[in-house]
Amino acid sequence: MSSRNKNKINEVKLELFEQLKEEHVFWSYSPESLSVAKLNDDQLITLTMRYLDLDDIKKLFSIFSYNKIKSAWRRILVPEGEYLYTLNRFFAWYYFKAKRPDAYLKSLQTRYLNTLIQ
């Protein structure tokens, strides 16, 4: 990866991080403890999907692979079940092209719950 690509990625990450701060996502953290470097990619992805708008989510797809975004969504947001159901239903349909978003979410949530039982 060229340094130009790394700079672009870091620019977008910083931009998303600043927008998350403007939305007061990190309200429980002291300002001096916050930095984009301390936020891992999965956290940045899921916080952006949860709190920012479609244009910002589109930026995620410019710096991360489809599979990385989908994986973070499946592992972190989908298990929240009913709390984020409408949002996850939209993501399943719009971004991840689920033909039957309700059934798709149900299967992902069931799979997640089964891992907890084992």
N, CA, C and O atoms as CSV, one atom per row, in Angstrom:
chain,resi,resn,atom,element,x,y,z
A,1,MET,N,N,0.846,-1.171,0.000
A,1,MET,CA,C,0.000,0.000,0.000
A,1,MET,C,C,0.893,1.237,0.000
A,1,MET,O,O,1.841,1.320,0.781
A,2,SER,N,N,0.602,2.169,-0.848
A,2,SER,CA,C,1.417,3.374,-0.949
A,2,SER,C,C,1.124,4.306,0.224
A,2,SER,O,O,0.084,4.214,0.876
A,3,SER,N,N,2.072,5.204,0.468
A,3,SER,CA,C,1.877,6.156,1.560
A,3,SER,C,C,0.717,7.107,1.257
A,3,SER,O,O,0.074,7.627,2.168
A,4,ARG,N,N,0.459,7.327,-0.042
A,4,ARG,CA,C,-0.673,8.164,-0.426
A,4,ARG,C,C,-1.988,7.517,0.004
A,4,ARG,O,O,-2.879,8.191,0.521
A,5,ASN,N,N,-2.103,6.198,-0.214
A,5,ASN,CA,C,-3.301,5.477,0.219
A,5,ASN,C,C,-3.434,5.496,1.732
A,5,ASN,O,O,-4.531,5.682,2.259
A,6,LYS,N,N,-2.326,5.304,2.431
A,6,LYS,CA,C,-2.364,5.342,3.893
A,6,LYS,C,C,-2.804,6.709,4.382
A,6,LYS,O,O,-3.579,6.818,5.333
A,7,ASN,N,N,-2.309,7.748,3.730
A,7,ASN,CA,C,-2.704,9.104,4.123
A,7,ASN,C,C,-4.198,9.318,3.906
A,7,ASN,O,O,-4.873,9.911,4.747
A,8,LYS,N,N,-4.709,8.837,2.785
A,8,LYS,CA,C,-6.142,8.967,2.493
A,8,LYS,C,C,-6.978,8.209,3.532
A,8,LYS,O,O,-7.979,8.720,4.035
A,9,ILE,N,N,-6.553,7.002,3.836
A,9,ILE,CA,C,-7.257,6.196,4.844
A,9,ILE,C,C,-7.250,6.903,6.187
A,9,ILE,O,O,-8.284,6.998,6.848
A,10,ASN,N,N,-6.093,7.397,6.592
A,10,ASN,CA,C,-5.984,8.099,7.875
A,10,ASN,C,C,-6.821,9.378,7.885
A,10,ASN,O,O,-7.399,9.733,8.912
A,11,GLU,N,N,-6.887,10.066,6.754
A,11,GLU,CA,C,-7.722,11.261,6.633
A,11,GLU,C,C,-9.189,10.935,6.866
A,11,GLU,O,O,-9.875,11.618,7.627
A,12,VAL,N,N,-9.657,9.898,6.211
A,12,VAL,CA,C,-11.063,9.503,6.341
A,12,VAL,C,C,-11.348,9.031,7.764
A,12,VAL,O,O,-12.382,9.376,8.336
A,13,LYS,N,N,-10.446,8.253,8.333
A,13,LYS,CA,C,-10.636,7.797,9.715
A,13,LYS,C,C,-10.738,8.979,10.673
A,13,LYS,O,O,-11.607,9.009,11.545
A,14,LEU,N,N,-9.849,9.947,10.505
A,14,LEU,CA,C,-9.864,11.125,11.368
A,14,LEU,C,C,-11.153,11.921,11.177
A,14,LEU,O,O,-11.736,12.402,12.149
A,15,GLU,N,N,-11.591,12.059,9.949
A,15,GLU,CA,C,-12.827,12.773,9.660
A,15,GLU,C,C,-14.023,12.098,10.337
A,15,GLU,O,O,-14.856,12.768,10.947
A,16,LEU,N,N,-14.101,10.782,10.226
A,16,LEU,CA,C,-15.200,10.043,10.866
A,16,LEU,C,C,-15.110,10.147,12.386
A,16,LEU,O,O,-16.122,10.318,13.065
A,17,PHE,N,N,-13.899,10.044,12.911
A,17,PHE,CA,C,-13.693,10.157,14.354
A,17,PHE,C,C,-14.170,11.518,14.862
A,17,PHE,O,O,-14.848,11.602,15.886
A,18,GLU,N,N,-13.813,12.573,14.145
A,18,GLU,CA,C,-14.234,13.924,14.548
A,18,GLU,C,C,-15.752,14.064,14.498
A,18,GLU,O,O,-16.345,14.709,15.363
A,19,GLN,N,N,-16.375,13.470,13.501
A,19,GLN,CA,C,-17.840,13.514,13.413
A,19,GLN,C,C,-18.480,12.742,14.563
A,19,GLN,O,O,-19.505,13.162,15.100
A,20,LEU,N,N,-17.885,11.627,14.936
A,20,LEU,CA,C,-18.394,10.870,16.081
A,20,LEU,C,C,-18.273,11.693,17.357
A,20,LEU,O,O,-19.167,11.663,18.203
A,21,LYS,N,N,-17.188,12.416,17.497
A,21,LYS,CA,C,-17.030,13.290,18.665
A,21,LYS,C,C,-18.088,14.385,18.667
A,21,LYS,O,O,-18.634,14.718,19.719
A,22,GLU,N,N,-18.384,14.949,17.494
A,22,GLU,CA,C,-19.415,15.985,17.395
A,22,GLU,C,C,-20.795,15.449,17.776
A,22,GLU,O,O,-21.641,16.188,18.279
A,23,GLU,N,N,-21.007,14.166,17.533
A,23,GLU,CA,C,-22.274,13.528,17.900
A,23,GLU,C,C,-22.292,13.099,19.368
A,23,GLU,O,O,-23.265,12.505,19.833
A,24,HIS,N,N,-21.230,13.397,20.083
A,24,HIS,CA,C,-21.100,13.072,21.518
A,24,HIS,C,C,-21.160,11.575,21.793
A,24,HIS,O,O,-21.680,11.145,22.823
A,25,VAL,N,N,-20.633,10.795,20.881
A,25,VAL,CA,C,-20.612,9.348,21.029
A,25,VAL,C,C,-19.715,8.944,22.197
A,25,VAL,O,O,-19.963,7.946,22.872
A,26,PHE,N,N,-18.685,9.728,22.416
A,26,PHE,CA,C,-17.706,9.403,23.459
A,26,PHE,C,C,-17.957,10.213,24.729
A,26,PHE,O,O,-17.009,10.608,25.408
A,27,TRP,N,N,-19.196,10.458,25.047
A,27,TRP,CA,C,-19.563,11.320,26.163
A,27,TRP,C,C,-18.987,10.863,27.502
A,27,TRP,O,O,-18.759,11.688,28.386
A,28,SER,N,N,-18.752,9.573,27.661
A,28,SER,CA,C,-18.296,9.074,28.958
A,28,SER,C,C,-16.772,9.038,29.092
A,28,SER,O,O,-16.252,8.615,30.124
A,29,TYR,N,N,-16.066,9.473,28.068
A,29,TYR,CA,C,-14.599,9.463,28.093
A,29,TYR,C,C,-14.074,10.869,28.305
A,29,TYR,O,O,-14.676,11.844,27.856
A,30,SER,N,N,-12.952,10.964,28.988
A,30,SER,CA,C,-12.321,12.276,29.121
A,30,SER,C,C,-11.707,12.644,27.773
A,30,SER,O,O,-11.120,11.792,27.106
A,31,PRO,N,N,-11.837,13.899,27.372
A,31,PRO,CA,C,-11.356,14.315,26.045
A,31,PRO,C,C,-9.879,14.005,25.785
A,31,PRO,O,O,-9.503,13.681,24.659
A,32,GLU,N,N,-9.067,14.100,26.793
A,32,GLU,CA,C,-7.634,13.831,26.588
A,32,GLU,C,C,-7.327,12.346,26.394
A,32,GLU,O,O,-6.233,11.998,25.950
A,33,SER,N,N,-8.265,11.478,26.718
A,33,SER,CA,C,-8.034,10.046,26.535
A,33,SER,C,C,-8.457,9.565,25.141
A,33,SER,O,O,-8.234,8.408,24.784
A,34,LEU,N,N,-9.063,10.456,24.365
A,34,LEU,CA,C,-9.571,10.082,23.048
A,34,LEU,C,C,-8.562,10.361,21.943
A,34,LEU,O,O,-7.903,11.401,21.917
A,35,SER,N,N,-8.464,9.407,21.038
A,35,SER,CA,C,-7.696,9.631,19.810
A,35,SER,C,C,-8.135,8.591,18.792
A,35,SER,O,O,-8.600,7.509,19.150
A,36,VAL,N,N,-7.982,8.929,17.540
A,36,VAL,CA,C,-8.363,8.007,16.480
A,36,VAL,C,C,-7.475,6.767,16.518
A,36,VAL,O,O,-7.906,5.686,16.115
A,37,ALA,N,N,-6.259,6.908,16.990
A,37,ALA,CA,C,-5.331,5.776,17.066
A,37,ALA,C,C,-5.783,4.725,18.081
A,37,ALA,O,O,-5.455,3.547,17.940
A,38,LYS,N,N,-6.526,5.138,19.094
A,38,LYS,CA,C,-6.990,4.210,20.122
A,38,LYS,C,C,-8.261,3.464,19.722
A,38,LYS,O,O,-8.685,2.531,20.404
A,39,LEU,N,N,-8.852,3.880,18.628
A,39,LEU,CA,C,-10.082,3.268,18.145
A,39,LEU,C,C,-9.727,2.229,17.084
A,39,LEU,O,O,-9.133,2.569,16.061
A,40,ASN,N,N,-10.085,0.969,17.319
A,40,ASN,CA,C,-9.753,-0.023,16.293
A,40,ASN,C,C,-10.749,0.067,15.133
A,40,ASN,O,O,-11.797,0.704,15.246
A,41,ASP,N,N,-10.406,-0.573,14.036
A,41,ASP,CA,C,-11.215,-0.472,12.820
A,41,ASP,C,C,-12.653,-0.929,13.032
A,41,ASP,O,O,-13.586,-0.285,12.553
A,42,ASP,N,N,-12.834,-2.035,13.747
A,42,ASP,CA,C,-14.191,-2.537,13.979
A,42,ASP,C,C,-15.033,-1.541,14.774
A,42,ASP,O,O,-16.220,-1.364,14.501
A,43,GLN,N,N,-14.415,-0.896,15.753
A,43,GLN,CA,C,-15.137,0.112,16.529
A,43,GLN,C,C,-15.519,1.302,15.650
A,43,GLN,O,O,-16.642,1.802,15.719
A,44,LEU,N,N,-14.581,1.742,14.830
A,44,LEU,CA,C,-14.863,2.867,13.945
A,44,LEU,C,C,-15.999,2.515,12.977
A,44,LEU,O,O,-16.891,3.328,12.735
A,45,ILE,N,N,-15.958,1.327,12.442
A,45,ILE,CA,C,-16.993,0.878,11.511
A,45,ILE,C,C,-18.355,0.851,12.186
A,45,ILE,O,O,-19.314,1.430,11.675
A,46,THR,N,N,-18.447,0.188,13.321
A,46,THR,CA,C,-19.761,0.019,13.954
A,46,THR,C,C,-20.289,1.315,14.554
A,46,THR,O,O,-21.496,1.556,14.525
A,47,LEU,N,N,-19.421,2.143,15.091
A,47,LEU,CA,C,-19.887,3.432,15.609
A,47,LEU,C,C,-20.376,4.330,14.471
A,47,LEU,O,O,-21.369,5.043,14.617
A,48,THR,N,N,-19.680,4.291,13.350
A,48,THR,CA,C,-20.115,5.072,12.190
A,48,THR,C,C,-21.463,4.569,11.699
A,48,THR,O,O,-22.357,5.364,11.411
A,49,MET,N,N,-21.613,3.257,11.602
A,49,MET,CA,C,-22.880,2.697,11.130
A,49,MET,C,C,-24.019,3.023,12.089
A,49,MET,O,O,-25.155,3.234,11.665
A,50,ARG,N,N,-23.719,3.060,13.345
A,50,ARG,CA,C,-24.750,3.271,14.359
A,50,ARG,C,C,-25.162,4.739,14.498
A,50,ARG,O,O,-26.345,5.037,14.667
A,51,TYR,N,N,-24.192,5.656,14.427
A,51,TYR,CA,C,-24.469,7.040,14.786
A,51,TYR,C,C,-24.380,8.059,13.655
A,51,TYR,O,O,-24.904,9.165,13.794
A,52,LEU,N,N,-23.743,7.726,12.557
A,52,LEU,CA,C,-23.576,8.716,11.498
A,52,LEU,C,C,-24.513,8.420,10.329
A,52,LEU,O,O,-25.273,7.452,10.370
A,53,ASP,N,N,-24.460,9.239,9.306
A,53,ASP,CA,C,-25.435,9.105,8.217
A,53,ASP,C,C,-24.885,8.314,7.030
A,53,ASP,O,O,-23.750,7.837,7.049
A,54,LEU,N,N,-25.711,8.190,6.010
A,54,LEU,CA,C,-25.366,7.350,4.854
A,54,LEU,C,C,-24.107,7.810,4.133
A,54,LEU,O,O,-23.323,6.978,3.677
A,55,ASP,N,N,-23.901,9.107,4.022
A,55,ASP,CA,C,-22.684,9.599,3.366
A,55,ASP,C,C,-21.434,9.177,4.127
A,55,ASP,O,O,-20.405,8.867,3.525
A,56,ASP,N,N,-21.528,9.166,5.438
A,56,ASP,CA,C,-20.380,8.750,6.254
A,56,ASP,C,C,-20.150,7.246,6.146
A,56,ASP,O,O,-19.009,6.789,6.084
A,57,ILE,N,N,-21.224,6.491,6.123
A,57,ILE,CA,C,-21.100,5.041,5.959
A,57,ILE,C,C,-20.480,4.729,4.601
A,57,ILE,O,O,-19.689,3.794,4.475
A,58,LYS,N,N,-20.835,5.499,3.606
A,58,LYS,CA,C,-20.248,5.328,2.279
A,58,LYS,C,C,-18.725,5.505,2.327
A,58,LYS,O,O,-17.995,4.824,1.606
A,59,LYS,N,N,-18.258,6.406,3.164
A,59,LYS,CA,C,-16.812,6.618,3.322
A,59,LYS,C,C,-16.124,5.364,3.862
A,59,LYS,O,O,-14.978,5.079,3.515
A,60,LEU,N,N,-16.827,4.623,4.706
A,60,LEU,CA,C,-16.258,3.376,5.221
A,60,LEU,C,C,-15.896,2.440,4.076
A,60,LEU,O,O,-14.843,1.802,4.087
A,61,PHE,N,N,-16.783,2.369,3.091
A,61,PHE,CA,C,-16.558,1.470,1.966
A,61,PHE,C,C,-15.413,1.941,1.068
A,61,PHE,O,O,-14.914,1.178,0.240
A,62,SER,N,N,-15.002,3.189,1.232
A,62,SER,CA,C,-13.866,3.686,0.452
A,62,SER,C,C,-12.531,3.340,1.105
A,62,SER,O,O,-11.488,3.389,0.454
A,63,ILE,N,N,-12.563,2.988,2.396
A,63,ILE,CA,C,-11.286,2.680,3.077
A,63,ILE,C,C,-11.201,1.261,3.625
A,63,ILE,O,O,-10.110,0.782,3.933
A,64,PHE,N,N,-12.340,0.585,3.751
A,64,PHE,CA,C,-12.350,-0.793,4.247
A,64,PHE,C,C,-13.006,-1.697,3.213
A,64,PHE,O,O,-13.800,-1.242,2.390
A,65,SER,N,N,-12.672,-2.962,3.263
A,65,SER,CA,C,-13.289,-3.918,2.344
A,65,SER,C,C,-14.730,-4.198,2.772
A,65,SER,O,O,-15.095,-4.050,3.938
A,66,TYR,N,N,-15.519,-4.599,1.810
A,66,TYR,CA,C,-16.905,-4.993,2.046
A,66,TYR,C,C,-16.960,-6.071,3.142
A,66,TYR,O,O,-17.779,-5.994,4.059
A,67,ASN,N,N,-16.083,-7.066,3.033
A,67,ASN,CA,C,-16.093,-8.175,3.998
A,67,ASN,C,C,-15.740,-7.718,5.406
A,67,ASN,O,O,-16.307,-8.222,6.376
A,68,LYS,N,N,-14.821,-6.780,5.535
A,68,LYS,CA,C,-14.445,-6.278,6.859
A,68,LYS,C,C,-15.618,-5.531,7.496
A,68,LYS,O,O,-15.885,-5.681,8.688
A,69,ILE,N,N,-16.308,-4.731,6.697
A,69,ILE,CA,C,-17.451,-3.980,7.215
A,69,ILE,C,C,-18.579,-4.929,7.601
A,69,ILE,O,O,-19.178,-4.797,8.668
A,70,LYS,N,N,-18.857,-5.879,6.729
A,70,LYS,CA,C,-19.921,-6.842,7.015
A,70,LYS,C,C,-19.591,-7.669,8.254
A,70,LYS,O,O,-20.471,-7.929,9.075
A,71,SER,N,N,-18.358,-8.077,8.394
A,71,SER,CA,C,-17.941,-8.865,9.548
A,71,SER,C,C,-18.107,-8.074,10.851
A,71,SER,O,O,-18.620,-8.606,11.835
A,72,ALA,N,N,-17.686,-6.834,10.860
A,72,ALA,CA,C,-17.826,-6.001,12.057
A,72,ALA,C,C,-19.304,-5.809,12.396
A,72,ALA,O,O,-19.701,-5.898,13.558
A,73,TRP,N,N,-20.107,-5.548,11.377
A,73,TRP,CA,C,-21.548,-5.383,11.589
A,73,TRP,C,C,-22.157,-6.653,12.186
A,73,TRP,O,O,-22.915,-6.587,13.154
A,74,ARG,N,N,-21.822,-7.803,11.606
A,74,ARG,CA,C,-22.382,-9.076,12.077
A,74,ARG,C,C,-21.965,-9.391,13.502
A,74,ARG,O,O,-22.774,-9.883,14.288
A,75,ARG,N,N,-20.710,-9.113,13.850
A,75,ARG,CA,C,-20.207,-9.466,15.182
A,75,ARG,C,C,-20.620,-8.491,16.272
A,75,ARG,O,O,-20.781,-8.886,17.427
A,76,ILE,N,N,-20.796,-7.206,15.915
A,76,ILE,CA,C,-21.010,-6.201,16.956
A,76,ILE,C,C,-22.435,-5.649,16.976
A,76,ILE,O,O,-23.021,-5.526,18.052
A,77,LEU,N,N,-22.998,-5.321,15.846
A,77,LEU,CA,C,-24.322,-4.697,15.833
A,77,LEU,C,C,-25.466,-5.697,15.779
A,77,LEU,O,O,-26.471,-5.514,16.466
A,78,VAL,N,N,-25.340,-6.733,14.993
A,78,VAL,CA,C,-26.436,-7.705,14.857
A,78,VAL,C,C,-26.804,-8.355,16.196
A,78,VAL,O,O,-27.994,-8.522,16.465
A,79,PRO,N,N,-25.845,-8.729,17.045
A,79,PRO,CA,C,-26.226,-9.360,18.313
A,79,PRO,C,C,-27.057,-8.477,19.253
A,79,PRO,O,O,-27.606,-8.974,20.236
A,80,GLU,N,N,-27.155,-7.194,18.967
A,80,GLU,CA,C,-27.953,-6.324,19.830
A,80,GLU,C,C,-29.448,-6.521,19.630
A,80,GLU,O,O,-30.257,-5.928,20.344
A,81,GLY,N,N,-29.816,-7.350,18.665
A,81,GLY,CA,C,-31.193,-7.794,18.509
A,81,GLY,C,C,-32.212,-6.687,18.340
A,81,GLY,O,O,-32.060,-5.813,17.486
A,82,GLU,N,N,-33.248,-6.730,19.157
A,82,GLU,CA,C,-34.389,-5.810,19.041
A,82,GLU,C,C,-33.984,-4.348,19.175
A,82,GLU,O,O,-34.598,-3.477,18.559
A,83,TYR,N,N,-32.971,-4.073,19.963
A,83,TYR,CA,C,-32.554,-2.695,20.197
A,83,TYR,C,C,-32.191,-1.991,18.891
A,83,TYR,O,O,-32.536,-0.824,18.703
A,84,LEU,N,N,-31.507,-2.677,17.999
A,84,LEU,CA,C,-31.096,-2.090,16.721
A,84,LEU,C,C,-31.780,-2.774,15.538
A,84,LEU,O,O,-31.261,-2.742,14.422
A,85,TYR,N,N,-32.922,-3.382,15.768
A,85,TYR,CA,C,-33.533,-4.202,14.730
A,85,TYR,C,C,-33.803,-3.425,13.442
A,85,TYR,O,O,-33.435,-3.881,12.359
A,86,THR,N,N,-34.428,-2.281,13.544
A,86,THR,CA,C,-34.776,-1.518,12.350
A,86,THR,C,C,-33.525,-1.084,11.589
A,86,THR,O,O,-33.473,-1.170,10.362
A,87,LEU,N,N,-32.540,-0.626,12.314
A,87,LEU,CA,C,-31.283,-0.214,11.696
A,87,LEU,C,C,-30.594,-1.399,11.031
A,87,LEU,O,O,-30.145,-1.295,9.889
A,88,ASN,N,N,-30.508,-2.518,11.732
A,88,ASN,CA,C,-29.880,-3.710,11.163
A,88,ASN,C,C,-30.652,-4.254,9.969
A,88,ASN,O,O,-30.058,-4.762,9.019
A,89,ARG,N,N,-31.938,-4.150,10.017
A,89,ARG,CA,C,-32.772,-4.587,8.890
A,89,ARG,C,C,-32.443,-3.756,7.651
A,89,ARG,O,O,-32.321,-4.286,6.546
A,90,PHE,N,N,-32.302,-2.456,7.852
A,90,PHE,CA,C,-31.926,-1.578,6.747
A,90,PHE,C,C,-30.540,-1.946,6.210
A,90,PHE,O,O,-30.356,-2.060,4.998
A,91,PHE,N,N,-29.575,-2.129,7.098
A,91,PHE,CA,C,-28.223,-2.492,6.656
A,91,PHE,C,C,-28.219,-3.804,5.880
A,91,PHE,O,O,-27.556,-3.927,4.851
A,92,ALA,N,N,-28.967,-4.782,6.385
A,92,ALA,CA,C,-29.028,-6.088,5.709
A,92,ALA,C,C,-29.552,-5.923,4.286
A,92,ALA,O,O,-29.029,-6.528,3.351
A,93,TRP,N,N,-30.578,-5.108,4.130
A,93,TRP,CA,C,-31.183,-4.907,2.808
A,93,TRP,C,C,-30.323,-4.002,1.915
A,93,TRP,O,O,-30.021,-4.358,0.776
A,94,TYR,N,N,-29.936,-2.844,2.429
A,94,TYR,CA,C,-29.298,-1.820,1.601
A,94,TYR,C,C,-27.831,-2.116,1.299
A,94,TYR,O,O,-27.413,-2.049,0.143
A,95,TYR,N,N,-27.061,-2.437,2.306
A,95,TYR,CA,C,-25.623,-2.629,2.110
A,95,TYR,C,C,-25.239,-4.070,1.797
A,95,TYR,O,O,-24.319,-4.314,1.017
A,96,PHE,N,N,-25.941,-5.022,2.403
A,96,PHE,CA,C,-25.513,-6.409,2.289
A,96,PHE,C,C,-26.442,-7.247,1.421
A,96,PHE,O,O,-26.326,-8.472,1.379
A,97,LYS,N,N,-27.362,-6.582,0.730
A,97,LYS,CA,C,-28.195,-7.154,-0.342
A,97,LYS,C,C,-28.971,-8.410,0.062
A,97,LYS,O,O,-29.150,-9.326,-0.741
A,98,ALA,N,N,-29.428,-8.440,1.311
A,98,ALA,CA,C,-30.252,-9.568,1.752
A,98,ALA,C,C,-31.614,-9.481,1.076
A,98,ALA,O,O,-32.288,-8.454,1.155
A,99,LYS,N,N,-32.011,-10.548,0.420
A,99,LYS,CA,C,-33.306,-10.549,-0.268
A,99,LYS,C,C,-34.462,-10.570,0.732
A,99,LYS,O,O,-35.526,-10.002,0.483
A,100,ARG,N,N,-34.237,-11.230,1.858
A,100,ARG,CA,C,-35.234,-11.275,2.935
A,100,ARG,C,C,-34.545,-10.841,4.226
A,100,ARG,O,O,-34.103,-11.689,5.001
A,101,PRO,N,N,-34.448,-9.538,4.470
A,101,PRO,CA,C,-33.683,-9.020,5.610
A,101,PRO,C,C,-34.145,-9.556,6.967
A,101,PRO,O,O,-33.323,-9.807,7.848
A,102,ASP,N,N,-35.450,-9.729,7.135
A,102,ASP,CA,C,-35.939,-10.229,8.423
A,102,ASP,C,C,-35.430,-11.640,8.694
A,102,ASP,O,O,-34.929,-11.929,9.780
A,103,ALA,N,N,-35.561,-12.504,7.713
A,103,ALA,CA,C,-35.089,-13.885,7.870
A,103,ALA,C,C,-33.568,-13.927,8.022
A,103,ALA,O,O,-33.038,-14.711,8.809
A,104,TYR,N,N,-32.880,-13.090,7.274
A,104,TYR,CA,C,-31.422,-13.039,7.357
A,104,TYR,C,C,-30.967,-12.625,8.757
A,104,TYR,O,O,-30.083,-13.255,9.337
A,105,LEU,N,N,-31.568,-11.575,9.293
A,105,LEU,CA,C,-31.210,-11.134,10.647
A,105,LEU,C,C,-31.525,-12.201,11.684
A,105,LEU,O,O,-30.737,-12.450,12.596
A,106,LYS,N,N,-32.676,-12.821,11.536
A,106,LYS,CA,C,-33.071,-13.883,12.477
A,106,LYS,C,C,-32.042,-15.011,12.474
A,106,LYS,O,O,-31.683,-15.529,13.532
A,107,SER,N,N,-31.566,-15.392,11.280
A,107,SER,CA,C,-30.580,-16.480,11.208
A,107,SER,C,C,-29.248,-16.052,11.825
A,107,SER,O,O,-28.594,-16.850,12.497
A,108,LEU,N,N,-28.843,-14.801,11.604
A,108,LEU,CA,C,-27.592,-14.314,12.197
A,108,LEU,C,C,-27.695,-14.249,13.722
A,108,LEU,O,O,-26.758,-14.609,14.434
A,109,GLN,N,N,-28.833,-13.788,14.204
A,109,GLN,CA,C,-29.015,-13.693,15.655
A,109,GLN,C,C,-29.092,-15.076,16.289
A,109,GLN,O,O,-28.547,-15.287,17.372
A,110,THR,N,N,-29.752,-16.008,15.639
A,110,THR,CA,C,-29.823,-17.382,16.144
A,110,THR,C,C,-28.433,-18.007,16.180
A,110,THR,O,O,-28.063,-18.661,17.155
A,111,ARG,N,N,-27.679,-17.804,15.129
A,111,ARG,CA,C,-26.306,-18.319,15.071
A,111,ARG,C,C,-25.470,-17.744,16.207
A,111,ARG,O,O,-24.697,-18.461,16.842
A,112,TYR,N,N,-25.629,-16.447,16.461
A,112,TYR,CA,C,-24.899,-15.807,17.558
A,112,TYR,C,C,-25.311,-16.401,18.906
A,112,TYR,O,O,-24.452,-16.714,19.731
A,113,LEU,N,N,-26.605,-16.557,19.132
A,113,LEU,CA,C,-27.080,-17.112,20.409
A,113,LEU,C,C,-26.602,-18.559,20.596
A,113,LEU,O,O,-26.292,-18.974,21.713
A,114,ASN,N,N,-26.546,-19.307,19.518
A,114,ASN,CA,C,-26.057,-20.682,19.613
A,114,ASN,C,C,-24.586,-20.731,20.021
A,114,ASN,O,O,-24.174,-21.672,20.699
A,115,THR,N,N,-23.796,-19.751,19.630
A,115,THR,CA,C,-22.382,-19.727,20.053
A,115,THR,C,C,-22.268,-19.449,21.543
A,115,THR,O,O,-21.303,-19.874,22.177
A,116,LEU,N,N,-23.240,-18.742,22.111
A,116,LEU,CA,C,-23.212,-18.469,23.552
A,116,LEU,C,C,-23.549,-19.706,24.368
A,116,LEU,O,O,-23.043,-19.878,25.477
A,117,ILE,N,N,-24.398,-20.563,23.828
A,117,ILE,CA,C,-24.848,-21.760,24.532
A,117,ILE,C,C,-23.748,-22.818,24.577
A,117,ILE,O,O,-23.621,-23.545,25.561
A,118,GLN,N,N,-22.970,-22.900,23.530
A,118,GLN,CA,C,-21.955,-23.965,23.442
A,118,GLN,C,C,-20.835,-23.775,24.389
A,118,GLN,O,O,-19.913,-24.589,24.426
